[in-house]
Amino acid sequence: MEKTATALLTHDAVVLGLLAVTLGFVFWSSSRESGFWRKFYTYVPALLLCYVLPAAFNSIGLVDGHASQLYPMARDYLLPSALVLLTVAVDFGAILRLGPKALIMFLTGTASVMLGAIVAFMIMRLVHAETVAGDVWRGMATVAGSWIGGGANQAALKEVFNVDATLFGQFVAVDVLVANVWMAILLFLAGRAPAIDRWNHADTSAIDALRDRIERYQAEHARIPRLADLMLILGVGLGVTGASHFLAGPIVGWLKSLPSSWRLQDYSLTSNFFWVVVIATTLGLMLSATRARTLEGAGASRVGSAMLYFLVATIGMQMDLRALLDRPWLFALGAIWMCVHAVVMLTMARVIRAPLFFMAVGSQANIGGAASAPVVASAFHPALAPVGVLLAVLGYALGTYGGYLVGLTLQRMAAP
């Protein structure tokens, strides 16, 4: 499909080929056991590179991530399929036994986003008052909704606070760039999780136990996959994804027919993507209690991980560093906001001695939502992806309310 964008490569088939070659190069180079690449990947996680290189392509104008339809495709088709294949072999009981620290870090993430908005507003009013003058608080409220929940919450708050289209677009750019930079930092830290956890004296026994159970199951049932195995894996993943979309449509249609006074959209319950993710994850967990779990021996989670890496590449392709030039002080506002979130999260992790995994996933479940929380979780281990999804779904329920409270607070602060 041809685009009218100004990028050098405007055909999605060509862009997909570029991303595939890029991912292939990253995995080929990261598999080298000696030489330059061995040293390079000692410091730079492969997953981070899968994210940064497409971002560079977008920033230099080689591709146009926003004009491309690859991200919507990956989000709607590959992400649900990946969630199914990554949960087929998961031990749901072991996830529940991870303990309360995961929830504590998630709620800390929510609170720190709300606090960060207030602190950033105050600091920017002292440093560059023009940046937060007028109705800027309205745009900040939409970002708060996005960083606690997701896009549906952001859209809801746009209507609640009647945000101007131009201002909303500027804050969408702030949201995307700042959130993606933070995600890149989390992916970088994930590669150093063992050292950080040792420094923090964090108890990682529950996470290690879950990972070990998955790896032990994989080792016991591993086999060379036949074509029949691969086709069955794709059948399960894509089949459940199709069923999720099939079921999500009527559910959303029915919920939208209910009285508007119930404000179901505040919980993202009228979002089609919300239900696709919930249904796909639920069905995947149900399949883990059946013979479908044996597909893990043929590499179900590896196929799911491959889908997830394509999603990572398309997410990276959304980031454009050139956007900093449009209204730099707004990005400074977003950077201060995110720094407050990061400091609070790291401090809480230190206080309760939470593993880096809980900090990273608790943060991304807020900031990135269901599209990227499993990406960060899988950077620690593919078996941990469902933890990110479960927390992100909780974020959808809190996003509109948290953003609304932020908006009311900033409105009062902005009043003459």
N, C-alpha and C positions, 0 to 999 in steps of 0.2 A: 504493500500500500504506500503510494507516494505521499510525501508531506510537502507543505509549502514553506517549511522552515528554512532558515538561512544557513543551517549547518551543512558541512561538506557531505555527510552521509545522511540521507533523508529517507531511505527505504528501510523499513523495519526488518526485512529479511537480511539485508546487508549488515545492519546494526546487530542483529542477533548473531550473525556469523562472527562479527568482531568480538562480541562478548564471549562467544564460545571459544574462540582462539585465545583470547586473553585468559580465560579460566584454565584452559588446557596448558598454557604456558606457565601459569602460576603453579599448578599442581605438578607439572613436569619438573620445573626448577626446584620446587620445595621437596621433591623426592630424591634429589641428588644427595649422596651420602658423603661427599667430600668436595673440596674446592671452594670457590667463591660463594656459590649458592648456599652451601651448608652453613657458612659463617653469616651470610646475609639473613637467613631465616632464623638464626639464633636470636636476632634482635627484632625482626619484623615478622609478625604472625602472617601466615598465608591468607587467612580469612580477611585480615585488614587490607591486604593488597588487592583481593578480589573486590573490595569496596572502593578503594582509593583510585585505582586505575580507571574504572568507568567514570568516576567523578572528574578525573583529569580530562578524559575525552570530552565530557560535557562542558567543562570550564574553558577549554581552548577552542570550542566551536566545531570539533570533529563530529559530534552528534548533538542532538537536541533531546534531552531526556524528557522534557515536558511535552514535546510534540509527539514523541513515540508512544505507541500503544503497548509496548513491551511490559512496562510496569503493571498496568491494569491486568494484562494477561497473566503475568507471574503471580500477582496478588490473588486473583480470582480462581486460577486453575492450579498453578504449581504449589502455592502455599497450602491450600487445603489438602492436596494430595500428599505433600510432604508431611503434614501433621498426622495424617492417617498412617503412613508408612513408618514414621518415627514412634508412634504410640502402639503399633501392633505388638511389639515385644516388651512394652514397658510394664513395670510392676507398679500398678496404681496404688496399692497399699503402701509400698515403700515411699512413694511420693508424699503420701499423707503423713508418713512418719518422719519427714524431714524436720518437723518441729515448728515452733511458733516464730523463729527468727526470720523466716522468709516473709511472713505476713507483717512482722514488725518493720522490716526494711521497706516493704511496699508502702505501708501507711506513712512511714517517714518520708518516702519519696513524694507522696501526695502533699503532706504538710510542708515540705521544703519548697515545692513548686509555688505554693500559695505564699509562703514567707518570702521567697525570692522575688516575687512580683513586687511586693511592698518595698523591700530593701532596694531593689533596682530602681524603682520609681523615685525613692528618696535620694539616692546617690546621684541619679541623672539630673534631678531638679537642681542639685547643687553644682554639678559639673557643667551641664549644658541644658538650661531650663527649657529652651525652645523644643527640645526633643520630646518632652512630656507635656507640652502645652496643648490646650484645646481638648479634642476628643481622643487623644492617644490612649487614654485609659480604656476606651471601648475596645480598641484593637488588642490591648494587653489581656483583656478578659477572654477574648477568643483564643489566644495562645495558651492561657491557663487551662481552658477547657481541653485543648488539644494535648497539652503536656500531662494532664491528669488522666484523660480518657483517650479520645481519638478524633478523627475527622468529623464524625457525626455530632459529637459534643461541640466541636468548634463551629460547625454550621448552625447548630441550635442557638448558640450564644450570639452569633452574628445577628440573628433575628431578634433575640431577646433585647439586645442593646442597640439595635438599629444601626449597625456599623456601616459607614460609607464604603462603597465598593473599592475605591482606590486605597483607602486606609487598610481595608481588609486584605487586599492583595499584597500590600507592603509587609504586613505582619505574617502573611503566609510565607513570604520569602524569608523572613526572620526565623520563623518556626522551622522551615525545612533546613536552612543552612546551619543554624546553631544546634538543632537536634542531631543532625547528621555528623557534625564535628564531634559532638559528645559521644555518639555511637562509635565513631572511629577510635576515640580514646578508650572506651570500654573494651573494644575488641583488642586493642593493644595491651590493656591491663590483663585481659583474659589469658594471654600468653605467658604472663608472669604470676599467675594465680598461686602456684605452690609456694613461691618465695614470699609473696605478700601475706599469705595465710600463716606461714611460719613466723613472720615478723609480728603479726597480730595475735599470735597464739590462738587462732580460731580453731574450733572443733569442726572438722570436716568429715567426721566419721560417718554421719548419715548419708552425705553425698557420695563418699567413697564406697559405702556399702551398696548404694543403688547402682553406681557405675560398675562395681565389681560383679553384681548379680547379672547385669545386662551382658557384660563381657563374657562371663562364665557361660551364660545361656548361648551366646553367639558361638563360642568355642565348641560347646557340646553338640551343637546342631549345624555347624558350618558344613557346607558342601559346595562343590563347583556348580554354579547355576546353569541349568539347561534353558533352552529357549522357552520351554513351557513354563519354567519358574519365573523368568523375566516377564513373560506375557501375563502370568497370573498376578505378579506384583503390580504391574501397571493396571491390570484389570481391577484389582482391589482399590488402589490409590485413586485412579481416575473415576472408577465406578462410584465410590463413596462420595467423591467430589461432586459428581453429577447428581447423586441422590440428595446431597446437601443443598445444592442450588434448587433442585426440584421442590424440596420441602420448605426451603426458606421463603420462596415466593408467596405461596398461600398463607404462610404464617404472618409475614409482613403485611400482606393485603388485609388479612383479618384484623390485625392489631390496629392498622390505620383506620379501619371502619368503626372502631370503638370511639366513645366520646372524647373529644379533644381535651376536655377538662381533666382527663386522667393523666395527661402529659407523659404518655409512655415514651415519647421521643427523648425525654430527659434522661432516661435509662438506656438510650440507644436501642430500645426494643423495636423501633421501626426501621432500623438499619439492616439492609439485606446482608451486608458483609458480616455484621455481628452474628447473625444466625447461621451463616455458612460456616464460620469458624467454630461456633459452639457445636453445631450438629456434626461437623467433620471430626472434631476432637472427641466428642461423645461416642460416635460410632467406632472410631479407632480404638478407644479404651474398651468398648464392648467386644471388639474383635480380638483384643489381647487375651480374652478369656476363652477363646475358641481355638480350633486347629489352625486358624489363620496365623497364629503366632509362630508356627513352624516356618513361615515365609522368611523370618529373620535369618534362618540358616542359609538361605539363598541370597541374602543381601538386601532385604527390604529397606533397612535403615540407610544403607549406602545409596540406594536409588533415591530415597527421600532426601538425603543430604545433598545429592547432586541437584535436585530440584531447588533446594534451599539456597544453594550457591548461586544459581541463576537469579533467584529473587534478590540476593545480596547485590549482585551486579546491577540489576535494574534499579534498586534503591539508591546505590551510589551514583547512578546516572542522573538522579534528580538534583544533585548538589551542584551549584554553580558559584564558584568563588568570586566571579565577576560581579555578583549581586551586591557585594560589599560597597561597590562604587556608587550605587544608586542613592542610598541614604545611610551612610556609614554610622551615624549616631544611633539609629534604631538597632543596628547590629551590636553596637557597644552595649545598649540597654539589654538586649537578649543575652549577650555574653556575661554580663554581671549577674543577671538572673540565673543563668545556668551555673555560674561559679558558686552562688549561694547554695543551690541544690546539691552540687558536688561536695562542698565542704560539710554540709549537714549530713549527707549520706555517709561520707567517709568517717565523720566523727561518731555517728551512731554505730557504724560497723565496728569501730574501735572500742566503743564503750561496752557493747554487748558481745564483743569478740565474734562477730558474725563472719562467716567465710566470704571472700570476695564474690563468689557466685551469687549469694543472696543480695549483696549490695548492687551488683551489676544488673541482675535480672529484676530486682525490685525497682531500680531506677528506670530501666528500659520499658518495663511493663507500664509505667506512667508516661514517660516521654515519647516512646515509639509506638506503644500499643501492640495489638496482636500481630501486626505485619512484621515487626522487627524484634520483639521480645524473644521469640523462639530462636531467632538468628543468634542473638547474644548468648542465650542459654546453650545452644548447640556448640558454641565456641569452646565451652567447657567440656561438653560431651553430648553427642546426639541424643542420648537417652534422656537428657534433662530438658529438651525442648518443650515438653508438655507443661513443665513448671511455669515457663514464661507465658504460655497461652492462658493457663488458669488464672494467673495474676492479672494479665492484661484484660481479661473479661471482667474482672472485678473493677478495673479502672474505668471501663465504659460506664458502669453504674454510678461512679462518683464524679465523673468528669464535668457534667453540666452544673452540678451543685457546687463543686469546688470553684469552677470558673465564675459562677454567679456571685459567690461570696467575695471573690477577688475583685470582680467588677464593682460591686457595691462599695467595697473598701477604697478602691482607687478613685471612684467617683467622689467620695467624700474628701479624699486627700487633694483632688484636683480642684475642688470648689474654691473660689476666691476668698 
